[in-house]
Structures are given as structure tokens and as C-alpha cells.
């Protein structure tokens, strides 16, 4: 019932052009003619209107935007001698950044137009086929009602997909293109122009000057992601088991205590943590007043301590989430296996190791891999807690606890090396993509999809 | 005799391990609640300065809250930030929920030719670090002359929602298709099936989606910071509070800052605790194998 209706062999567009009547033929040049000829006014006017608007735009802005894409601008901003006035006048130059952005937007608009053109042809063909079969063309009202039935998906998805096109795909293409330009702190538009440089940024990051920063940051990112995911998962499961064990009272209260920390916004809790762990902060002050330490522990200022602090603070933040989810799983685990193991004399640890934990692990694997990817991109914890610091003089624009994402942020905001930032972004994507593929092939919603 | 003894030792070892569990839970609870208790205490602290070498304040006051709430035109207009955030969060919550549910429903329940390609493209797009495109978005907004406005933030948050449909889709996948089929036999069109059958069944998912998209703008820091720049009066609380701590006045503003944190954390925490069953349902139904 839900399967696509199978049509017989369709007329090709070539045949349509040969056999169709004049208005159908005209559809190849003027969009919507066939619809207008068949009194589908709304559809026809829509096609016609978009075509006119598109051509108008193409002549006015589109062609220039497209043609400048290959050079990214040639006119530098600077002082030019004005012969009439006899003094140098500031002349506005090209802005490579805007040229690139508008160029990509223009390409996307053209693609969108091609899609619409094909839709227009298909519509004309549909009308032609209906006529061949001796049926009437659907009226505008029938067309509109099909938007709530056969083409309900179009109703639901058009606006979201346009949003994705202009706020996800366009920016991404833009950023990816920047990876192939020399848009860095020496080439900042509008003062300077930048241009295409091919793969040299990738070579720089993987093999050149930036490699000395990239590989240490990459390895810390991976180490961090593994440890952060593993600690949160393992201790979260243990906490859930602890709360759920028989004989523990006030289960709801214990859970709520931990859930509260999950609900506090991260920017609040992390800024608080940063203050708590400060060299002069309360934790150091308390430890010193108890006489446990003589000098303040450099929680956030020593590279090793900073790394340890970040991992512990991340546990504080992430553990309750694992606890909540694994509680749900634990409550659904079959009791009889555990009972049987207990009768056979297994102790609590053996039961955990051989029965409970493997089952939880099995259920949570997809979520775990997603968490791992999330940790590779865990901007908040690093940025708000250590800011990437302590600074590392061996690194270019990165500190000891900087992940690839926070480094990317520094490269754009502090050192203005947009090209390097894009390369890092692409490399992060490749990293995440590898793990995502592993994760999604294991999840239900994809398999069924 | 032997069995009785064994039983007794089993019981006493049970008691010891139960006591151990309680101690562990209490210690962990203290560690987990400590930062929260500390911030609440600090917000009522009368003695000045960011750091004092003790945890419980010597004297309590409400001044920190008064300073925070009365600074409506100064460098930290907290009330304004709060209303900004509330406005942005509410509008983008409504829009994102519509968008997410629409995408998820279409991709889960309807069959059309572009369905699988869209699923795959969304998968790939989701793998890019979210804010890699942030600066490009910033320039797009700049080209539209929208930077530093609340509308820009709403646009960005809601447009991003279209790709976060996977959890909701996982939920819709679990609703039996037989329901749709029987409705179709009765002559319902797809719009009617969507509004009269699927949506009423999806209350947990809708609550989860709207909760997440309401909390997103409250919690988001980085997008808001880049888009708002230095326009203090359009800040959301997240960047507002952060900016209070990066200025040279951080030391004197510290207690007002903690007061702000408390004022923000309380409503969100309450909302979250009330809604947490939906949160769990959302995560598990979306990603867990049946």
C-alpha cells in the first residue's frame, strides 16, 4: 500500500519534445506554458514567475557573481590617482570573501533552478501522458489537495530543507572552499585579496609547519575522547547499579541529586568549576587550611593537571546522563539470569562483569559511539573550563588542553587563519565520519530506514 | 546448621556492603552537589571578592541579587538578557519543534523517492562539527544585514533543527504502520493521519523535542557569542554572564555573577526535573535497539 506506484515506461523528454503540442514544446523554453495551456493557472504562473525572476537575477547579479568565482577578485583596495581632482582617492576594491560567498550562493540558486526546470518538464510530460490516455488534467484545487496526501512530504519538508540548504549546506561549501584558498591573517579582505591555492593548506597541516601543532593536538583529542567517554560510561553504569541495587532506599532522591547537575546549564557549571579550581579558589584554600598541601595545586595552569581536571570535570557533567539512560536499561534486564547466577554462587562483581555489564554495553554501543564523536567535538568543556590553556609555546595558536575544535575556534577568532581552520574542520569531519559510519550502521533507525 | 551459618554470614556481608553503598552514594552526592551549594552560598555572601578561603559565608545578604536586577542600563542588564533569552528560546522552540517533527514524520512515515538520499545526506551533514560553518553563517547573516539581532539567532537555531530529526524519527518508526493503513482504508488522507493519529500518539516525543529546543538557546554559548559580538543589550544570559567574568571588574562582580547563575539555573533545573522522564524516553526510544 505504501509502495511507490509503478508507472509504465515513461516518455523520455526527447520524445516529449517531438510529439508534444506547441505549448508542450514551448515548456522547454518558457517554463509553465503547458500548465497554463491546461488551465493549471497557479502552477503555471509559479513556474513562469520563478523563471522570470531567475533570468532577471542572472543578468543583473548572477553572471558577474559566477564569473568572478575563478579569480576571487582582481581589484585591490587602494589609493588611486584621480586625474580630475589631482589627489589620490581611496578606491573600493573587490572583496574576495563576499565574491566567494555570493558565487557559491549563485551556484546553489542555479542548481535549484535546474531542479525546478526538470520539475516543470515532468509536469508537462505528465499532462501530455494524461491527454494521451484521454484523462483530464488535474485542476488547481486537486493539485493543492494532493499536497495534503500524495505529496504531503513536499508540504512538510520544503521549508526545513530550504533552511538546511542556506544555513548548513551553503556555509559548509563556503568553508570547504576556503580550505583551498590563502585566506589567512595576511590576506584579510577587504584590504587584501585572497586566491585559490589548491592543496597547499592540507600539506601545511599534515606535513609542513602546522604538523608540529596538529599531531599533538590530534592525539590529545583522541586520548581525551576515549578517556572522557569511557569514564562517563563506566562510572555512570556503576552509579546506576549502585542506586538500583536491592535494599537502597530513596532511589528517586539519589537520582534527582545527580540529575540536578545535568540540568544546570553548562556555561554556569563550567564557569563555577573554573572558579573552584582556580589557584586561589576555594578548593585549594580548603586543602591548605586543612594542612593537606603547602602550595596551591595548579589545577588549570599545569598542562598535566589541567588535563586531569578537564577529565574529572567532564565526569561531573556527563556521568548523570549515562546514569539516567542505563537506569532505564537496568530496570528492564531479565531478573532470572542474575538470580540463577547468584544461586550458582557468583558474587556481585562476577554478576556485573559477566551478565549485567555486557548487556548494558550491547544496548548502549550506538549511543556510546555517538558520545565519543560528541567528545571529539566537545567545545564547551574545554573552552569554558581551561580556554585551551595553559598556553603551550610549541604550538601555533593552541594550548595544552586544546582539542581540534577549540583550536579551530582559535584559528578563526584569534589568529584569523581561516584557511587552516577550514582544513582542521575537514579533518575533524573525516574523523567523525569514520566513527559515525560505525555507529549508524549499528542503530535501529538507520537499518530500518 | 551449616546452611544457617552460611545464611547468617551472607546476611551480615550484605549489610556491610549495603552500608558501603550508602557511604559511597553519600560521598558522591556531596561531591556532585558541592559546586551547586557553593554557588548558592556565594550568591548570598556579604563579604566581597571572588575568592575567600572558606566555603560558608560569614554573613548573608540579598544585595548581590539587588545589584544584579537593578542594573538595567549598566554594563550588565541582566533582566534584559533574561527576557532576550526567554524570547529567543520560546520562538525557536516553537519553530524547531515544528520543523523537527515535520522532517522526522516525513522521513519515517511517508515514502517518496528522495527519502533515502535525504537520510544519507543528513547523516553526512551531521558529521561536520556544528560551528565549523559558524563564521560562514555569520557572513551570510551579515550579507542579509541581520547580525547582532535576536532574529538572526532564532533563524540559526530553527534552521539547524531540520537536521536533528534522528531521535524523533526513531520514535515515529516504532508506531505501528497498521494504524495508518486502517485509517487509509477508512478514507483518511495523509494530513488527517498525521494530525489525528500520529501526533496525539507522539506526545512524549513532542515534549522531548520542544524541551531540547527550548533548552538549546538557553545553554548555547558559542553561536550567540559570535553573532552578537559586542551588542550587550541583545546578549543572551549565557554570553552575558560569561562577559561579566572576563572583564576587569570580574572580582567585584563575582557575587552578582553567582546570583545570576542561580537565577538561571533554578527554572531550567525545575523544568528539567519535571520533564526528565521524557528525556529518558527520548534518548532510549531514539537510539536503543528494541
Interface residues (C-beta under 8 A of the other chain):
Chain A: X1 X2 X3 X4 X97 X98 X101 X102 X145 X148 X149 X150 X152 X153 X155 X156 X157 X159 X160 X161 X163 X164 X166 X167 X168 X169 X170 X171 X172 X174 X175 X239 X242 X243 X245 X247 X248 X254 X256 X257 X258 X259 X260 X261 X262 X263 X264 X265 X266 X267 X268 X269 X271 X272 X273 X275 X276 X278 X280 X281 X282 X285 X286 X288 X289 X316 X320 X324 X325 X327 X328 X329 X348 X363 X364 X366 X367 X370 X373 X377 X379 X380 X383 X384 X405 X408 X409 X412 X418 X421 X422 X425 X428 X429 X432 X433 X436 X440 X443 X444 X445 X446 X448 X449
Chain B: X14 X17 X18 X21 X22 X24 X25 X28 X29 X31 X32 X33 X35 X36 X38 X39 X50 X51 X52 X53 X54 X55 X99 X102 X103 X105 X106 X107 X108 X110 X111 X112 X113 X115 X116 X118 X119 X122 X123 X124 X125 X126 X127 X128 X129 X130 X131 X132 X133 X134 X135 X136 X137 X139 X140 X143 X155 X156 X158 X159 X160 X161 X162 X163 X166 X169 X170 X173 X177 X181 X184 X189 X190 X191 X194 X215 X218 X219 X221 X222 X238 X241 X242 X245 X254 X257 X258 X261 X264 X265 X268 X269 X271 X272 X273 X276 X279 X280 X283 X284 X286 X287 X288 X289 X290
